[in-house]
Amino acid sequence: MKIAPFETEHFFARHEFSTPYQLCNSDCESVTIDELLAMSGDSLENLGRERLGYTESGGHPDLREAIADTYRNVPPEHVTVLGAPIEGIYLVARTLLEPGDEVIVLTPAFDALVNVFGHVAGPDRLRQWRFRDDGTSWTLDLDELRALLTAKTKLIVVNFPHNPTGYLPSAEWQRELAGLVERRGLWLFHDEMYYGLVHSGTAPIPSMADVTDRAVVLSGLSKTYGLPGLRSGWLVARDARVREDLVNWKFYTSICSPVPTEYLARAALRARETIRLRNVARIERNLRVAEAFFGRWPGLFRWRRPLAGSTALVGFDVPSVSALAERLVREEGLLIQSAAMLGFDDRHMRIGLGREGFDVALDRFEHWLQRSPLGRA
Ligand SMILES: Cc1ncc(COP(=O)(O)O)c(C=O)c1O
């Protein structure tokens, strides 16, 4: 059975490796293997001694322990290491959904969250819980979620810090969502790929893995730690049956994760606070640059400050951001992404705040705008 095209990945596959200036990446700036090993007090020589046999399907015990240590109350056995973070989305959809079950997905969203759950449940069994725009910020209404629930609802899928809006709920709201899921006997898939990227002025919240037994949490090293090329991710689930089923599905998709990835993931977790704080600081610098830029173009863009994560969703008063994006690639070597790919409209764009060179790319965008009819409007 065919699945919907993964628009974001097709777009990045087309442009990411050939466009010099990029404003829409969701990850943070990466490091070399040498830098990572130096930060964690390790060496390439030690990595070289690792034997390239199969690894344990649940993950290397030391890695599971290091991951468990990043939570308040998660034992290593509750962690299942993945072949890649995105694999977790597929494993959870296959594990938690049975024929006839309905799923509610928070949108806009990283397209896999809509497309994979929609594919597995069936498109007519997926309901979208949408962000509201109150003019100056993004908001979410739990009553709207309640109104979407039916007797067949099995699973709610959310992602906080949220890609693309940069939304992060309060701890109180988080508890309310957990309570709702518990009372109704539902499952909550909580995508925490951007965990720990909290901007100053925003109160951090615990991982949902520390809040409710009814959550299955996805996390990994791609975004917060800027290591997407490592393909390191994991799921946390308290329920033993769920974990068994996740691993059974994993046997069909990757069996176990690669030795170099597990080794370097352990190194990354030893240096995790250094890396995270560096990335938060870069996001804050880029946020200041972005706010100054959008402040100079109030008629053309609608800026709502993100609270967390490495992305923001920005209104752009043009007929089609998608069409303009293709033109900017050709004319300026500059990449912007339409929110249409993320289940929103084509008059918003996602910007990514985690990379070095964001200011240079934004400068280039501004010069292009000044020369274009948009800048003279
Ligand atoms: C919300 C969310 N979940 C999961 C993923 C998947 O992470 P990865 O690409 O490292 O597999 C992404 C990547 O963009 C994401 O934004």
The ligand as an ORCA input file, in Angstrom:
! r2SCAN-3c Opt
* xyz 0 1
  C       9.283     16.187     15.448
  C      10.274     15.267     14.816
  N      10.258     13.962     15.139
  C      11.120     13.091     14.592
  C      12.056     13.503     13.682
  C      12.981     12.479     13.078
  O      14.312     12.656     13.436
  P      15.445     12.059     12.504
  O      15.352     12.815     11.205
  O      16.727     12.305     13.162
  O      15.168     10.603     12.295
  C      12.108     14.848     13.296
  C      13.072     15.316     12.285
  O      12.921     16.378     11.683
  C      11.198     15.764     13.883
  O      11.184     17.070     13.584
*
